[in-house]
Every structure is written in structure tokens, then in C-alpha cells.
Amino acid sequence: MPLKQWEVGRELRRRIKKTFDAQRIEIPFPHVSVYFGEASAPFAVRQAGGPGVESVLA
């Protein structure tokens, strides 16, 4: 059946998400922040749920 793959794909992702949520598994998404000029001073970053270690991004 044409286009059935979309329904199957959605159901697969729904089941994966449901299982991950039940197991409290989080997958971070990759991202990049770009700052220009002096108005973008470094700032402290903490990892959610991790140890209280801080790092400074420049």
C-alpha cells in the first residue's frame, strides 16, 4: 500500500518515545550557539541532573 510507510514510521517513533519516557531516557539534540562582539560575554553552564560542575563557554 502506498504511503503506508508514513503511518508505520510514526507508530515506530511513538513506541520508541513511550518506551524511552518510561525508562527516563533523554536524548539531547545537537545545537550550536554563535555569539559575536563584546555583548556576548561567556556564561556558566550546568548540566541538568548531572554533577554540579560548571564550565564556561566562550
Buried (B, 14 or more C-beta within 10 A) or exposed (E): EEEEEEEEEEEEEEEEEEEEEEEEEEEEEEEEEEEEEEEEEEEEEEEEEEEEEEEEEE
